[in-house]
Amino acid sequence: MEWDMKKVIINVLIIGILGLTKAFAIGGAVSGSTTGETFVKVGAAGAQFLKIPIGARANGLAGAYSSLCNDLSSIYWNPAGLADVKGISADFSYTRWFAGFNHNFGAFALPIGRNFTSAVSLVSLNSGNIEITTLEKPNGTGLNYQVNDVAIAFTFAGYLTDQFSFGITAKYVSNAISNLSSQGIAFDVGTMYETGIRGIRLGFSIHNLG
């Protein structure tokens, strides 16, 4: 009975992700243009701030981390790694990015039973005030604009066997620059497998489906 339930969970995850990915991969709308109109830009990649890596350990390993992560930074690298967080945990980081941008990450994890863990997280990228210039006024117009990107995510991970773990993240993503903005939903999926051979651990993850 226990194994049948685990098989059901796996099938639901696969079917759900494929279905939601297809639904949200059609396109996104951008609103708030100077003309007040809404337009669709199909084939363009947005939310580039989601590619900014998180965690000093992972960055020190040049991003070779999807099979090693076992802390809250696994929300970014491989959500299956969250299954190894066994206690109530919190993580916060701040990075001063180039050109005065501020990158922030915060996460909170709560175990559910013995085999599962849930977490909520937030990633933001903010430019602060940027002065508007024109050809006529290259030294500034006296007006400013900002770039504000935010992603709020919920992650669920757990062990289906003592060797195999999975994780899934659903996130709401918002991009805003001046009076233009766009919103969307994206998903991350990951798995890990302990081979039992000389400590070899395999990791697989797909990010930002949507």
Buried (B, 14 or more C-beta within 10 A) or exposed (E): EEEEEBEEBBEEBEEBBEEBBEEBEEEBEBEBEEEEEEEEEEEEEBBEBBEBBBBEEBEEEEEEBBBBBBBBBBBBBBBBBBBBBEEEBEBEBEBEEEEEBEBBBBBBBEBEEEBBBBBBBBBBBBBEEBEEEEEEEEEEEEEEBEBBBBBBBBBBBBBBEEEBBBBBBBBEBBBBBBEEBBBBBBBBBBBBBBEEEEEEBEBBBEBBBB
